[in-house]
């Protein structure tokens, strides 16, 4: 059975909205895209002496 052109279902609309929100959040979290990702933890500096770090 094929659907007529009645438009998207509420489930399809919600799924598309959720995907768009996830994409927007991912873009905001990685902006600006030209900056490289830092995958290492820098050594503590003198100013970080008061900060406790868990290893």
PyMOL Python script that loads the backbone (N, CA, C, O; Angstrom):
from pymol import cmd

cmd.read_pdbstr("""\
ATOM      1  N   UNK A   1       0.839  -1.174   0.000  1.00  0.00           N
ATOM      2  CA  UNK A   1       0.000   0.000   0.000  1.00  0.00           C
ATOM      3  C   UNK A   1       0.891   1.246   0.000  1.00  0.00           C
ATOM      4  O   UNK A   1       1.838   1.317   0.783  1.00  0.00           O
ATOM      5  N   UNK A   2       0.618   2.190  -0.828  1.00  0.00           N
ATOM      6  CA  UNK A   2       1.398   3.427  -0.881  1.00  0.00           C
ATOM      7  C   UNK A   2       0.589   4.558  -0.276  1.00  0.00           C
ATOM      8  O   UNK A   2      -0.638   4.594  -0.366  1.00  0.00           O
ATOM      9  N   UNK A   3       1.305   5.472   0.338  1.00  0.00           N
ATOM     10  CA  UNK A   3       0.648   6.633   0.929  1.00  0.00           C
ATOM     11  C   UNK A   3       0.434   7.696  -0.119  1.00  0.00           C
ATOM     12  O   UNK A   3       1.264   7.882  -1.009  1.00  0.00           O
ATOM     13  N   UNK A   4      -0.664   8.383  -0.016  1.00  0.00           N
ATOM     14  CA  UNK A   4      -0.869   9.527  -0.896  1.00  0.00           C
ATOM     15  C   UNK A   4      -0.020  10.689  -0.371  1.00  0.00           C
ATOM     16  O   UNK A   4       0.609  10.573   0.682  1.00  0.00           O
ATOM     17  N   UNK A   5      -0.002  11.755  -1.068  1.00  0.00           N
ATOM     18  CA  UNK A   5       0.822  12.910  -0.697  1.00  0.00           C
ATOM     19  C   UNK A   5       0.113  13.737   0.372  1.00  0.00           C
ATOM     20  O   UNK A   5      -0.345  14.848   0.108  1.00  0.00           O
ATOM     21  N   UNK A   6       0.028  13.184   1.579  1.00  0.00           N
ATOM     22  CA  UNK A   6      -0.653  13.875   2.671  1.00  0.00           C
ATOM     23  C   UNK A   6       0.313  14.628   3.570  1.00  0.00           C
ATOM     24  O   UNK A   6      -0.124  15.325   4.485  1.00  0.00           O
ATOM     25  N   UNK A   7       1.599  14.508   3.339  1.00  0.00           N
ATOM     26  CA  UNK A   7       2.577  15.196   4.171  1.00  0.00           C
ATOM     27  C   UNK A   7       3.190  14.248   5.174  1.00  0.00           C
ATOM     28  O   UNK A   7       2.761  13.102   5.305  1.00  0.00           O
ATOM     29  N   UNK A   8       4.201  14.731   5.886  1.00  0.00           N
ATOM     30  CA  UNK A   8       4.894  13.880   6.856  1.00  0.00           C
ATOM     31  C   UNK A   8       4.022  13.610   8.086  1.00  0.00           C
ATOM     32  O   UNK A   8       3.163  14.412   8.455  1.00  0.00           O
ATOM     33  N   UNK A   9       4.270  12.470   8.697  1.00  0.00           N
ATOM     34  CA  UNK A   9       3.559  12.109   9.917  1.00  0.00           C
ATOM     35  C   UNK A   9       4.170  12.875  11.095  1.00  0.00           C
ATOM     36  O   UNK A   9       5.286  13.382  10.984  1.00  0.00           O
ATOM     37  N   UNK A  10       3.462  12.964  12.206  1.00  0.00           N
ATOM     38  CA  UNK A  10       4.049  13.631  13.380  1.00  0.00           C
ATOM     39  C   UNK A  10       5.363  12.990  13.825  1.00  0.00           C
ATOM     40  O   UNK A  10       6.266  13.690  14.283  1.00  0.00           O
ATOM     41  N   UNK A  11       5.477  11.670  13.695  1.00  0.00           N
ATOM     42  CA  UNK A  11       6.714  10.983  14.050  1.00  0.00           C
ATOM     43  C   UNK A  11       7.860  11.410  13.136  1.00  0.00           C
ATOM     44  O   UNK A  11       8.984  11.612  13.597  1.00  0.00           O
ATOM     45  N   UNK A  12       7.577  11.548  11.841  1.00  0.00           N
ATOM     46  CA  UNK A  12       8.605  11.979  10.893  1.00  0.00           C
ATOM     47  C   UNK A  12       9.037  13.420  11.159  1.00  0.00           C
ATOM     48  O   UNK A  12      10.216  13.754  11.040  1.00  0.00           O
ATOM     49  N   UNK A  13       8.088  14.259  11.515  1.00  0.00           N
ATOM     50  CA  UNK A  13       8.400  15.656  11.827  1.00  0.00           C
ATOM     51  C   UNK A  13       9.286  15.724  13.067  1.00  0.00           C
ATOM     52  O   UNK A  13      10.268  16.466  13.084  1.00  0.00           O
ATOM     53  N   UNK A  14       8.948  14.954  14.110  1.00  0.00           N
ATOM     54  CA  UNK A  14       9.749  14.944  15.337  1.00  0.00           C
ATOM     55  C   UNK A  14      11.147  14.412  15.070  1.00  0.00           C
ATOM     56  O   UNK A  14      12.123  14.967  15.575  1.00  0.00           O
ATOM     57  N   UNK A  15      11.262  13.342  14.282  1.00  0.00           N
ATOM     58  CA  UNK A  15      12.573  12.775  13.975  1.00  0.00           C
ATOM     59  C   UNK A  15      13.433  13.786  13.220  1.00  0.00           C
ATOM     60  O   UNK A  15      14.618  13.938  13.517  1.00  0.00           O
ATOM     61  N   UNK A  16      12.844  14.473  12.250  1.00  0.00           N
ATOM     62  CA  UNK A  16      13.597  15.474  11.489  1.00  0.00           C
ATOM     63  C   UNK A  16      14.028  16.622  12.400  1.00  0.00           C
ATOM     64  O   UNK A  16      15.156  17.105  12.304  1.00  0.00           O
ATOM     65  N   UNK A  17      13.136  17.054  13.279  1.00  0.00           N
ATOM     66  CA  UNK A  17      13.464  18.133  14.218  1.00  0.00           C
ATOM     67  C   UNK A  17      14.598  17.722  15.149  1.00  0.00           C
ATOM     68  O   UNK A  17      15.519  18.501  15.395  1.00  0.00           O
ATOM     69  N   UNK A  18      14.530  16.487  15.671  1.00  0.00           N
ATOM     70  CA  UNK A  18      15.582  15.988  16.562  1.00  0.00           C
ATOM     71  C   UNK A  18      16.925  15.910  15.841  1.00  0.00           C
ATOM     72  O   UNK A  18      17.960  16.249  16.415  1.00  0.00           O
ATOM     73  N   UNK A  19      16.912  15.466  14.587  1.00  0.00           N
ATOM     74  CA  UNK A  19      18.153  15.388  13.818  1.00  0.00           C
ATOM     75  C   UNK A  19      18.729  16.779  13.554  1.00  0.00           C
ATOM     76  O   UNK A  19      19.943  16.976  13.624  1.00  0.00           O
ATOM     77  N   UNK A  20      17.865  17.734  13.254  1.00  0.00           N
ATOM     78  CA  UNK A  20      18.323  19.098  13.009  1.00  0.00           C
ATOM     79  C   UNK A  20      18.915  19.713  14.283  1.00  0.00           C
ATOM     80  O   UNK A  20      19.926  20.413  14.227  1.00  0.00           O
ATOM     81  N   UNK A  21      18.279  19.448  15.432  1.00  0.00           N
ATOM     82  CA  UNK A  21      18.818  19.946  16.704  1.00  0.00           C
ATOM     83  C   UNK A  21      20.186  19.332  17.002  1.00  0.00           C
ATOM     84  O   UNK A  21      21.096  20.030  17.450  1.00  0.00           O
ATOM     85  N   UNK A  22      20.330  18.026  16.755  1.00  0.00           N
ATOM     86  CA  UNK A  22      21.605  17.357  16.998  1.00  0.00           C
ATOM     87  C   UNK A  22      22.691  17.924  16.087  1.00  0.00           C
ATOM     88  O   UNK A  22      23.824  18.131  16.522  1.00  0.00           O
ATOM     89  N   UNK A  23      22.347  18.175  14.829  1.00  0.00           N
ATOM     90  CA  UNK A  23      23.306  18.754  13.894  1.00  0.00           C
ATOM     91  C   UNK A  23      23.714  20.150  14.349  1.00  0.00           C
ATOM     92  O   UNK A  23      24.900  20.483  14.342  1.00  0.00           O
ATOM     93  N   UNK A  24      22.751  20.962  14.740  1.00  0.00           N
ATOM     94  CA  UNK A  24      23.052  22.323  15.187  1.00  0.00           C
ATOM     95  C   UNK A  24      23.946  22.305  16.425  1.00  0.00           C
ATOM     96  O   UNK A  24      24.893  23.086  16.518  1.00  0.00           O
ATOM     97  N   UNK A  25      23.650  21.421  17.372  1.00  0.00           N
ATOM     98  CA  UNK A  25      24.471  21.321  18.577  1.00  0.00           C
ATOM     99  C   UNK A  25      25.895  20.892  18.226  1.00  0.00           C
ATOM    100  O   UNK A  25      26.862  21.426  18.769  1.00  0.00           O
ATOM    101  N   UNK A  26      26.017  19.928  17.316  1.00  0.00           N
ATOM    102  CA  UNK A  26      27.341  19.488  16.899  1.00  0.00           C
ATOM    103  C   UNK A  26      28.126  20.585  16.223  1.00  0.00           C
ATOM    104  O   UNK A  26      29.333  20.711  16.432  1.00  0.00           O
ATOM    105  N   UNK A  27      27.452  21.381  15.414  1.00  0.00           N
ATOM    106  CA  UNK A  27      28.124  22.495  14.754  1.00  0.00           C
ATOM    107  C   UNK A  27      28.565  23.540  15.764  1.00  0.00           C
ATOM    108  O   UNK A  27      29.669  24.073  15.658  1.00  0.00           O
ATOM    109  N   UNK A  28      27.715  23.841  16.746  1.00  0.00           N
ATOM    110  CA  UNK A  28      28.074  24.824  17.762  1.00  0.00           C
ATOM    111  C   UNK A  28      29.237  24.332  18.617  1.00  0.00           C
ATOM    112  O   UNK A  28      30.105  25.119  18.994  1.00  0.00           O
ATOM    113  N   UNK A  29      29.259  23.045  18.923  1.00  0.00           N
ATOM    114  CA  UNK A  29      30.319  22.485  19.765  1.00  0.00           C
ATOM    115  C   UNK A  29      31.669  22.449  19.053  1.00  0.00           C
ATOM    116  O   UNK A  29      32.709  22.441  19.711  1.00  0.00           O
ATOM    117  N   UNK A  30      31.669  22.427  17.736  1.00  0.00           N
ATOM    118  CA  UNK A  30      32.924  22.327  16.988  1.00  0.00           C
ATOM    119  C   UNK A  30      33.310  23.631  16.308  1.00  0.00           C
ATOM    120  O   UNK A  30      34.260  23.652  15.526  1.00  0.00           O
ATOM    121  N   UNK A  31      32.599  24.721  16.584  1.00  0.00           N
ATOM    122  CA  UNK A  31      32.904  25.994  15.944  1.00  0.00           C
ATOM    123  C   UNK A  31      34.053  26.686  16.663  1.00  0.00           C
ATOM    124  O   UNK A  31      34.062  26.619  17.892  1.00  0.00           O
ATOM    125  N   UNK A  32      34.974  27.310  16.065  1.00  0.00           N
ATOM    126  CA  UNK A  32      35.187  27.329  14.625  1.00  0.00           C
ATOM    127  C   UNK A  32      35.868  26.050  14.161  1.00  0.00           C
ATOM    128  O   UNK A  32      36.749  25.517  14.835  1.00  0.00           O
ATOM    129  N   UNK A  33      35.457  25.585  13.036  1.00  0.00           N
ATOM    130  CA  UNK A  33      35.950  24.314  12.520  1.00  0.00           C
ATOM    131  C   UNK A  33      37.410  24.329  12.121  1.00  0.00           C
ATOM    132  O   UNK A  33      37.994  23.266  11.912  1.00  0.00           O
ATOM    133  N   UNK A  34      38.017  25.490  12.009  1.00  0.00           N
ATOM    134  CA  UNK A  34      39.413  25.557  11.597  1.00  0.00           C
ATOM    135  C   UNK A  34      40.371  25.251  12.747  1.00  0.00           C
ATOM    136  O   UNK A  34      41.549  24.976  12.517  1.00  0.00           O
ATOM    137  N   UNK A  35      39.871  25.299  13.983  1.00  0.00           N
ATOM    138  CA  UNK A  35      40.733  25.007  15.125  1.00  0.00           C
ATOM    139  C   UNK A  35      40.904  23.498  15.276  1.00  0.00           C
ATOM    140  O   UNK A  35      39.914  22.767  15.265  1.00  0.00           O
ATOM    141  N   UNK A  36      42.134  23.021  15.415  1.00  0.00           N
ATOM    142  CA  UNK A  36      42.330  21.582  15.589  1.00  0.00           C
ATOM    143  C   UNK A  36      41.848  21.131  16.963  1.00  0.00           C
ATOM    144  O   UNK A  36      41.856  21.899  17.925  1.00  0.00           O
ATOM    145  N   UNK A  37      41.436  19.896  17.032  1.00  0.00           N
ATOM    146  CA  UNK A  37      40.990  19.322  18.299  1.00  0.00           C
ATOM    147  C   UNK A  37      42.203  18.980  19.138  1.00  0.00           C
ATOM    148  O   UNK A  37      43.156  18.392  18.627  1.00  0.00           O
ATOM    149  N   UNK A  38      42.191  19.335  20.420  1.00  0.00           N
ATOM    150  CA  UNK A  38      43.274  19.018  21.327  1.00  0.00           C
ATOM    151  C   UNK A  38      42.941  17.695  22.009  1.00  0.00           C
ATOM    152  O   UNK A  38      42.002  17.626  22.803  1.00  0.00           O
ATOM    153  N   UNK A  39      43.696  16.654  21.707  1.00  0.00           N
ATOM    154  CA  UNK A  39      43.399  15.334  22.254  1.00  0.00           C
ATOM    155  C   UNK A  39      44.254  14.990  23.460  1.00  0.00           C
ATOM    156  O   UNK A  39      44.111  13.907  24.028  1.00  0.00           O
ATOM    157  N   UNK A  40      45.137  15.886  23.858  1.00  0.00           N
ATOM    158  CA  UNK A  40      45.988  15.626  25.026  1.00  0.00           C
ATOM    159  C   UNK A  40      45.689  16.634  26.115  1.00  0.00           C
ATOM    160  O   UNK A  40      45.234  17.745  25.843  1.00  0.00           O
ATOM    161  N   UNK A  41      45.947  16.239  27.343  1.00  0.00           N
ATOM    162  CA  UNK A  41      45.775  17.133  28.485  1.00  0.00           C
ATOM    163  C   UNK A  41      47.100  17.835  28.721  1.00  0.00           C
ATOM    164  O   UNK A  41      48.111  17.167  28.939  1.00  0.00           O
ATOM    165  N   UNK A  42      47.126  19.154  28.686  1.00  0.00           N
ATOM    166  CA  UNK A  42      48.389  19.845  28.929  1.00  0.00           C
ATOM    167  C   UNK A  42      48.856  19.661  30.376  1.00  0.00           C
ATOM    168  O   UNK A  42      48.053  19.433  31.282  1.00  0.00           O
ATOM    169  N   UNK A  43      50.135  19.761  30.562  1.00  0.00           N
ATOM    170  CA  UNK A  43      50.693  19.665  31.911  1.00  0.00           C
ATOM    171  C   UNK A  43      50.192  20.843  32.737  1.00  0.00           C
ATOM    172  O   UNK A  43      49.980  21.927  32.194  1.00  0.00           O
ATOM    173  N   UNK A  44      50.000  20.651  34.034  1.00  0.00           N
ATOM    174  CA  UNK A  44      49.525  21.763  34.860  1.00  0.00           C
ATOM    175  C   UNK A  44      50.565  22.870  34.939  1.00  0.00           C
ATOM    176  O   UNK A  44      51.766  22.608  34.993  1.00  0.00           O
ATOM    177  N   UNK A  45      50.096  24.091  34.944  1.00  0.00           N
ATOM    178  CA  UNK A  45      50.993  25.235  35.071  1.00  0.00           C
ATOM    179  C   UNK A  45      51.045  25.665  36.533  1.00  0.00           C
ATOM    180  O   UNK A  45      50.321  25.116  37.364  1.00  0.00           O
ATOM    181  N   UNK A  46      51.873  26.618  36.850  1.00  0.00           N
ATOM    182  CA  UNK A  46      51.967  27.101  38.224  1.00  0.00           C
ATOM    183  C   UNK A  46      50.624  27.654  38.699  1.00  0.00           C
ATOM    184  O   UNK A  46      50.250  27.488  39.861  1.00  0.00           O
ATOM    185  N   UNK A  47      49.920  28.297  37.808  1.00  0.00           N
ATOM    186  CA  UNK A  47      48.620  28.864  38.163  1.00  0.00           C
ATOM    187  C   UNK A  47      47.568  27.794  38.438  1.00  0.00           C
ATOM    188  O   UNK A  47      46.532  28.087  39.036  1.00  0.00           O
ATOM    189  N   UNK A  48      47.820  26.570  38.013  1.00  0.00           N
ATOM    190  CA  UNK A  48      46.872  25.479  38.238  1.00  0.00           C
ATOM    191  C   UNK A  48      47.135  24.733  39.541  1.00  0.00           C
ATOM    192  O   UNK A  48      46.505  23.703  39.782  1.00  0.00           O
ATOM    193  N   UNK A  49      48.033  25.210  40.382  1.00  0.00           N
ATOM    194  CA  UNK A  49      48.397  24.516  41.598  1.00  0.00           C
ATOM    195  C   UNK A  49      47.222  24.261  42.536  1.00  0.00           C
ATOM    196  O   UNK A  49      47.233  23.289  43.291  1.00  0.00           O
ATOM    197  N   UNK A  50      46.234  25.105  42.496  1.00  0.00           N
ATOM    198  CA  UNK A  50      45.087  24.945  43.375  1.00  0.00           C
ATOM    199  C   UNK A  50      44.034  23.985  42.821  1.00  0.00           C
ATOM    200  O   UNK A  50      43.088  23.633  43.527  1.00  0.00           O
ATOM    201  N   UNK A  51      44.186  23.560  41.573  1.00  0.00           N
ATOM    202  CA  UNK A  51      43.206  22.689  40.914  1.00  0.00           C
ATOM    203  C   UNK A  51      43.575  21.235  41.120  1.00  0.00           C
ATOM    204  O   UNK A  51      44.702  20.829  40.836  1.00  0.00           O
ATOM    205  N   UNK A  52      42.633  20.450  41.610  1.00  0.00           N
ATOM    206  CA  UNK A  52      42.861  19.012  41.764  1.00  0.00           C
ATOM    207  C   UNK A  52      42.451  18.322  40.478  1.00  0.00           C
ATOM    208  O   UNK A  52      41.361  18.557  39.956  1.00  0.00           O
ATOM    209  N   UNK A  53      43.311  17.487  39.980  1.00  0.00           N
ATOM    210  CA  UNK A  53      43.011  16.716  38.760  1.00  0.00           C
ATOM    211  C   UNK A  53      42.988  15.256  39.094  1.00  0.00           C
ATOM    212  O   UNK A  53      43.822  14.767  39.857  1.00  0.00           O
ATOM    213  N   UNK A  54      42.036  14.557  38.525  1.00  0.00           N
ATOM    214  CA  UNK A  54      42.008  13.100  38.706  1.00  0.00           C
ATOM    215  C   UNK A  54      42.695  12.469  37.513  1.00  0.00           C
ATOM    216  O   UNK A  54      42.510  12.901  36.376  1.00  0.00           O
ATOM    217  N   UNK A  55      43.490  11.443  37.778  1.00  0.00           N
ATOM    218  CA  UNK A  55      44.215  10.774  36.692  1.00  0.00           C
ATOM    219  C   UNK A  55      43.534   9.515  36.275  1.00  0.00           C
ATOM    220  O   UNK A  55      44.009   8.826  35.372  1.00  0.00           O
TER     221      UNK A  55
END
""", "prot")
cmd.dss("prot")
cmd.show_as("cartoon", "prot")
cmd.util.cbc("prot")
cmd.orient("prot")
